[in-house]
């Protein structure tokens, strides 16, 4: 039971870190695309 709880805790922490990293990389990619299109619009 304790081992299962520990495993669950580790997997949830890993999932949170993974999702945070994914969100950060995705938003950075979207921002890059946005700035490229905005630069084209300005120029």
Short mmCIF file of the C-alpha atoms (twelve columns), coordinates in Angstrom:
data_MODEL
# 
_entry.id   MODEL 
# 
loop_
_atom_site.group_PDB 
_atom_site.id 
_atom_site.type_symbol 
_atom_site.label_atom_id 
_atom_site.label_alt_id 
_atom_site.label_comp_id 
_atom_site.label_asym_id 
_atom_site.label_seq_id 
_atom_site.Cartn_x 
_atom_site.Cartn_y 
_atom_site.Cartn_z 
_atom_site.pdbx_PDB_model_num 
ATOM 1  C CA . UNK A 1  0.000 0.000  0.000   1 
ATOM 2  C CA . UNK A 2  2.779 2.383  0.962   1 
ATOM 3  C CA . UNK A 3  4.753 1.467  -2.144  1 
ATOM 4  C CA . UNK A 4  1.700 2.047  -4.315  1 
ATOM 5  C CA . UNK A 5  1.141 5.448  -2.722  1 
ATOM 6  C CA . UNK A 6  4.788 6.378  -3.291  1 
ATOM 7  C CA . UNK A 7  4.592 5.260  -6.903  1 
ATOM 8  C CA . UNK A 8  1.444 7.295  -7.431  1 
ATOM 9  C CA . UNK A 9  3.103 10.358 -5.906  1 
ATOM 10 C CA . UNK A 10 6.158 10.055 -8.146  1 
ATOM 11 C CA . UNK A 11 4.074 9.545  -11.273 1 
ATOM 12 C CA . UNK A 12 1.873 12.563 -10.477 1 
ATOM 13 C CA . UNK A 13 4.920 14.772 -9.876  1 
ATOM 14 C CA . UNK A 14 6.477 13.531 -13.120 1 
ATOM 15 C CA . UNK A 15 3.227 14.175 -14.996 1 
ATOM 16 C CA . UNK A 16 2.958 17.711 -13.592 1 
ATOM 17 C CA . UNK A 17 6.532 18.496 -14.580 1 
ATOM 18 C CA . UNK A 18 5.988 16.986 -18.021 1 
ATOM 19 C CA . UNK A 19 2.785 18.965 -18.622 1 
ATOM 20 C CA . UNK A 20 4.421 22.203 -17.416 1 
ATOM 21 C CA . UNK A 21 7.351 21.686 -19.773 1 
ATOM 22 C CA . UNK A 22 4.972 20.844 -22.608 1 
ATOM 23 C CA . UNK A 23 2.898 23.994 -21.980 1 
ATOM 24 C CA . UNK A 24 6.050 26.141 -21.855 1 
ATOM 25 C CA . UNK A 25 7.463 24.760 -25.095 1 
ATOM 26 C CA . UNK A 26 4.112 24.980 -26.882 1 
ATOM 27 C CA . UNK A 27 3.522 28.600 -25.799 1 
ATOM 28 C CA . UNK A 28 7.077 29.503 -26.846 1 
ATOM 29 C CA . UNK A 29 6.448 27.964 -30.262 1 
ATOM 30 C CA . UNK A 30 3.151 29.830 -30.632 1 
ATOM 31 C CA . UNK A 31 4.835 33.086 -29.594 1 
ATOM 32 C CA . UNK A 32 7.591 32.592 -32.185 1 
ATOM 33 C CA . UNK A 33 5.024 32.022 -34.924 1 
ATOM 34 C CA . UNK A 34 3.022 35.036 -33.710 1 
ATOM 35 C CA . UNK A 35 6.078 37.309 -33.725 1 
ATOM 36 C CA . UNK A 36 7.016 36.120 -37.228 1 
ATOM 37 C CA . UNK A 37 3.548 36.921 -38.571 1 
ATOM 38 C CA . UNK A 38 3.443 40.219 -36.635 1 
ATOM 39 C CA . UNK A 39 6.840 41.184 -38.094 1 
ATOM 40 C CA . UNK A 40 5.554 40.430 -41.582 1 
ATOM 41 C CA . UNK A 41 2.444 42.520 -40.891 1 
ATOM 42 C CA . UNK A 42 4.503 45.441 -39.532 1 
ATOM 43 C CA . UNK A 43 6.937 45.308 -42.475 1 
# 
